[in-house]
Amino acid sequence: MESERPVTENNRKPFLELRGIEKHFGHVRALQGVDFDIAEAEVIALVGDNGAGKSTLIKVISGAYQPDGGEIRIDGQSVEFHNPRDSLEAGIATVYQDLALVDQRDVASNIFLGRELTRGLVLDRKGMVEETGRALNELRSDIPSVHTEVGLLSGGQRQAVAIARAINQREGMRLIVMDEPVAALGIEETRKVLRLIKRLKSQGFAVIVISHNLEHIFAVADRIVVLRRGRLVGIRQQKDVTATEIVHLIVGAEFS
């Protein structure tokens, strides 16, 4: 199937556009002419089998990989991401599956890891604690205290910390990319993370979620983007598609 031209939900103007993205690793064509759009206040689920190109695509979006062809646009303007800092400056934050949290440090220290607040030469611990509290309140997280060591938190609470850190890395964050955010979580912890994703959307953030769990995808996504062997093979509005059709797109079977 040829690549489909994406249309954002309700035909809203997209924040991020990828056009004809190519990425090669030697003779392996990891991405082949992929088109991808996402608007603010939209949740897109990115699905596909192992080796479909999902991780490669989010690494292009995050600036970890530079495409070998195609174009990236932000608000209609062509841009180049030479590194993750460029992507971050464009308002894109990525939360990888390992979360990159320091278990031996508390919540506030993790939120400001690598960008600690200071007053002159002195660490502004009070300011960090106050801003962390505000960030977690906006997400309506159930973290008991910003002074709690992250290693003592549940999986869902750790996801909340990672998301809060992503949002607060800079002013004007607009897109949060989440790689398998509920992997290895229990039922109740998974519900909490799915509620966080919906809350991000309600606050105007665009969200890209990679997941293998179709039940979770249908719970939060506005659109579902399917990759297979590096190609875009389908984009479906969640409300207009069934899980069976998505599975057929993933594996390459005919659907009727």
C-alpha positions as CSV (number, residue, x, y, z in Angstrom):
1,M,0.0,0.0,0.0
2,E,1.3,3.4,-0.9
3,S,1.9,6.0,1.9
4,E,-1.2,8.0,2.8
5,R,-1.2,11.8,3.2
6,P,-2.2,12.5,6.8
7,V,-4.9,14.8,7.8
8,T,-5.0,16.1,11.4
9,E,-8.0,15.6,13.5
10,N,-10.9,17.9,12.4
11,N,-8.5,19.3,9.7
12,R,-6.7,21.5,12.3
13,K,-3.5,23.1,11.3
14,P,-0.6,20.8,12.2
15,F,2.1,21.8,14.6
16,L,4.6,19.2,13.4
17,E,4.8,17.8,9.8
18,L,7.1,15.2,8.4
19,R,7.2,14.9,4.7
20,G,8.8,12.0,2.8
21,I,11.1,11.0,5.6
22,E,13.9,8.6,4.7
23,K,16.3,6.9,7.1
24,H,18.9,4.3,6.0
25,F,21.3,2.2,8.0
26,G,23.6,0.8,5.3
27,H,21.4,-1.3,3.0
28,V,18.5,-1.3,5.5
29,R,15.8,1.3,4.8
30,A,14.4,1.9,8.2
31,L,12.0,4.7,7.0
32,Q,10.8,5.0,3.4
33,G,9.0,8.1,2.5
34,V,7.0,8.5,5.7
35,D,4.5,11.4,6.0
36,F,3.4,12.3,9.5
37,D,1.3,15.2,11.0
38,I,0.2,16.1,14.5
39,A,-1.8,19.1,15.8
40,E,-1.8,20.5,19.2
41,A,-4.3,19.0,21.6
42,E,-4.2,15.7,19.6
43,V,-3.1,12.2,20.7
44,I,-1.6,10.0,18.0
45,A,-0.8,6.3,18.6
46,L,2.1,5.0,16.6
47,V,1.8,1.3,16.1
48,G,3.5,-1.5,14.1
49,D,5.3,-4.8,14.6
50,N,9.0,-5.0,15.7
51,G,11.2,-3.5,13.1
52,A,8.3,-1.4,11.6
53,G,10.2,1.9,12.1
54,K,8.5,3.3,15.1
55,S,11.6,3.9,17.2
56,T,13.5,5.3,14.3
57,L,10.6,7.7,13.5
58,I,10.5,9.1,17.1
59,K,14.3,9.4,17.1
60,V,14.0,11.6,14.0
61,I,11.3,13.6,15.7
62,S,13.5,13.9,18.9
63,G,16.6,14.9,17.0
64,A,18.5,11.8,17.9
65,Y,18.6,10.7,14.3
66,Q,18.9,13.0,11.2
67,P,16.8,11.9,8.2
68,D,18.6,10.9,5.0
69,G,15.7,12.5,3.0
70,G,12.5,14.4,3.4
71,E,11.5,17.5,5.3
72,I,10.5,18.4,8.9
73,R,8.2,21.4,9.4
74,I,7.2,23.2,12.6
75,D,4.1,25.5,12.1
76,G,4.6,25.2,8.3
77,Q,8.3,26.3,8.4
78,S,11.0,23.9,7.3
79,V,13.5,23.1,10.2
80,E,16.4,20.8,10.8
81,F,17.1,18.9,14.0
82,H,20.8,18.3,14.3
83,N,20.6,17.0,17.8
84,P,18.0,16.5,20.6
85,R,18.6,20.1,21.8
86,D,17.2,21.4,18.5
87,S,14.1,19.3,18.9
88,L,13.7,20.5,22.5
89,E,14.0,24.1,21.5
90,A,11.2,23.5,18.9
91,G,8.9,22.5,21.8
92,I,9.3,18.7,21.6
93,A,10.1,16.5,24.6
94,T,10.6,12.7,24.5
95,V,10.0,10.4,27.4
96,Y,11.7,7.1,26.7
97,Q,10.7,3.8,28.2
98,D,13.6,3.7,30.7
99,L,12.4,7.2,32.0
100,A,16.0,8.2,32.9
101,L,15.2,9.0,36.5
102,V,17.6,8.9,39.4
103,D,16.1,6.6,42.0
104,Q,18.3,7.9,44.9
105,R,17.2,11.5,44.4
106,D,13.8,13.0,45.3
107,V,11.1,14.1,43.0
108,A,12.0,17.8,42.9
109,S,15.7,17.0,42.1
110,N,14.6,14.7,39.2
111,I,12.3,17.3,37.7
112,F,15.2,19.8,37.6
113,L,18.0,17.3,36.9
114,G,20.7,19.0,34.9
115,R,19.0,22.4,35.0
116,E,18.9,23.2,38.7
117,L,17.6,26.6,39.8
118,T,20.1,28.8,41.6
119,R,20.2,32.2,43.3
120,G,23.6,33.5,42.6
121,L,25.9,30.6,43.4
122,V,23.4,28.9,45.8
123,L,21.0,26.1,44.8
124,D,17.4,27.5,45.0
125,R,15.9,24.4,46.6
126,K,12.8,26.3,47.7
127,G,12.1,27.4,44.1
128,M,12.6,23.9,42.7
129,V,10.2,22.4,45.3
130,E,7.5,25.1,44.6
131,E,7.7,24.7,40.8
132,T,7.7,20.9,41.1
133,G,4.5,21.1,43.3
134,R,2.8,23.3,40.7
135,A,3.8,21.0,37.8
136,L,2.5,17.9,39.6
137,N,-0.7,19.6,40.6
138,E,-1.4,20.5,37.0
139,L,-1.1,16.8,36.1
140,R,-3.2,15.9,39.1
141,S,-0.7,13.3,40.1
142,D,-1.0,11.3,43.3
143,I,2.6,11.6,44.3
144,P,2.6,12.0,48.1
145,S,5.5,14.5,48.4
146,V,8.0,16.2,46.2
147,H,10.6,15.2,48.8
148,T,10.0,11.4,48.2
149,E,12.9,9.5,46.6
150,V,11.9,8.4,43.1
151,G,13.0,4.9,43.8
152,L,10.1,4.6,46.3
153,L,7.4,5.6,43.8
154,S,5.1,3.3,41.9
155,G,5.4,2.9,38.1
156,G,2.6,5.3,37.4
157,Q,4.0,7.9,39.8
158,R,7.4,7.6,38.1
159,Q,5.8,8.2,34.7
160,A,4.2,11.3,36.2
161,V,7.6,12.6,37.3
162,A,9.1,11.9,33.8
163,I,6.2,13.7,32.1
164,A,6.4,16.6,34.4
165,R,10.1,16.9,33.8
166,A,9.6,16.7,30.0
167,I,7.0,19.5,30.1
168,N,9.1,21.7,32.3
169,Q,12.4,21.4,30.4
170,R,11.7,24.8,28.7
171,E,9.0,27.3,28.2
172,G,6.6,26.6,25.3
173,M,6.7,22.8,25.3
174,R,4.0,21.6,22.8
175,L,4.6,18.0,22.0
176,I,5.3,15.1,24.3
177,V,6.5,11.8,22.7
178,M,6.0,8.7,24.9
179,D,7.7,5.4,24.2
180,E,5.7,2.4,25.7
181,P,4.6,4.5,28.7
182,V,2.6,1.6,30.4
183,A,4.9,-1.3,29.7
184,A,5.2,-3.6,32.7
185,L,2.6,-1.6,34.7
186,G,-0.3,-3.1,36.6
187,I,-3.9,-2.4,35.7
188,E,-4.5,0.5,38.1
189,E,-1.1,2.1,37.4
190,T,-1.9,1.9,33.7
191,R,-5.2,3.7,34.2
192,K,-3.3,6.5,35.9
193,V,-0.9,6.9,33.0
194,L,-3.7,6.9,30.5
195,R,-5.5,9.6,32.5
196,L,-2.3,11.6,32.4
197,I,-2.2,11.4,28.6
198,K,-5.8,12.6,28.4
199,R,-5.0,15.4,30.8
200,L,-2.0,16.5,28.6
201,K,-4.4,16.7,25.7
202,S,-6.9,18.7,27.7
203,Q,-4.1,21.2,28.5
204,G,-3.4,21.6,24.8
205,F,-0.3,19.4,24.4
206,A,0.1,17.2,21.3
207,V,1.0,13.6,22.4
208,I,2.6,10.8,20.4
209,V,2.3,7.4,22.1
210,I,4.1,4.2,21.0
211,S,2.3,1.1,22.3
212,H,1.7,-2.5,21.4
213,N,-1.5,-2.6,23.5
214,L,-4.5,-1.8,21.3
215,E,-6.9,-1.5,24.2
216,H,-4.8,1.3,25.6
217,I,-4.5,2.9,22.2
218,F,-8.2,3.0,21.7
219,A,-8.6,4.5,25.2
220,V,-6.6,7.6,24.4
221,A,-5.8,8.1,20.7
222,D,-7.5,10.4,18.3
223,R,-5.7,8.9,15.3
224,I,-3.8,5.7,14.9
225,V,-0.7,5.7,12.6
226,V,0.5,2.3,11.4
227,L,4.0,1.6,10.1
228,R,5.1,-1.7,8.5
229,R,8.7,-2.4,7.3
230,G,9.5,1.3,7.4
231,R,6.5,2.5,5.4
232,L,3.4,4.3,6.4
233,V,0.5,1.9,5.6
234,G,-2.4,3.4,7.3
235,I,-3.8,6.4,9.3
236,R,-7.2,5.9,10.9
237,Q,-9.4,8.0,13.1
238,Q,-9.8,5.9,16.2
239,K,-13.6,6.4,16.3
240,D,-13.9,5.0,12.7
241,V,-11.8,1.9,13.0
242,T,-11.8,-1.5,14.8
243,A,-8.9,-3.2,16.5
244,T,-9.2,-6.0,14.0
245,E,-8.6,-3.6,11.1
246,I,-5.5,-2.2,12.9
247,V,-4.1,-5.7,13.4
248,H,-4.6,-6.4,9.7
249,L,-2.7,-3.2,8.8
250,I,0.1,-4.1,11.1
251,V,0.6,-7.6,9.7
252,G,-0.2,-6.8,6.1
253,A,-3.3,-8.9,5.7
254,E,-6.3,-7.9,3.5
255,F,-9.3,-6.6,5.4
256,S,-12.9,-6.8,4.4
